[in-house]
Amino acid sequence: MDEVESEISRLIDSPIQMVCNVARHTLGAGGKRLRPILTILSAKAVGQINPQVITLASLIELAHTASLIHDDVIDKAETRRGSESANMVWGNEATVLVGDYIISQIILALSSPDFIRFQPLVAAAAQRMCVGQLLEIQYRRKVNGSEEEYRQLIRYKTADLISVACQLGAMGVRASECEAQALADYGMNMGLAFQIIDDLLDITSNGTKLGKPVGNDLREGKVTLPYIRTLAVAKPADQERLAYLLSDPEPSEEAIKEAFGLVHSYDGLAYSRQVAYGYAQAARLSLCSLPASGVKDMLLSAPDFVITRDM
């Protein structure tokens, strides 16, 4: 991971100091580096880590970082993991352009002869991330949305990139197609569990641990799985009230607390956590065909971290 950090610094290096400042600000805001860690572990599970794997892990983290930079502008976020968001420090115009610059660096790196074979996979993941963001807009304050729509959204928005992170690790060491697919499936299920827990934490955590105000999903009109489940099982009066609260474009703090109370009154949280557990177990089962090793054991334990994290 030290080598990954050095490679990230090399990739974001620019004669325009603002590029380095904005990128480092977001990269240094306390992220877990989950995606590059999974790239490296996936490579090690089926081969030996090499310089190409280090670069691929770095590019995946930069793709994630660019998406965060753009997301904060779109969401008008004021904080990112407890610190001021880049758009609040440098403004929307510069921040968006730095996000674009990072994307251009990823494209440039993947255009070199040694990396061109990875380009279609990363490009497809980037396209699906955009689809996920567009679906999030399309489903905004949609109180009659289905679980299937939600799962499709979080697959595009979050899980696809984590799946690609694992698949790239395998491809970087020229693993077999079977091994690469097993790790891709592992990453997909990990990503789905990760996002569901993220959505749970927006309701159950606190602002200090979460690194942003709780209830942000409701403020931004995101009807996540705990709300979808509660709307499905609540008494008619509570269902109508929660639908009203979720439809409000500017909910008050009292309204957010009331919505939280309704979710707590039913099994929205427990149900959502159980769904996440199911994906975590599916992630572990995806690795059955891989050879036993200490690294495989680490991959098998990673879903527990995703499920039990509180921030």
Summary of the structure (lengths in Angstrom):
residues: 311
radius of gyration: 19.7
end to end distance: 21.4
largest distance: 61.6
contacts: 1078
relative contact order: 0.11
helix: 76%
strand: 1%
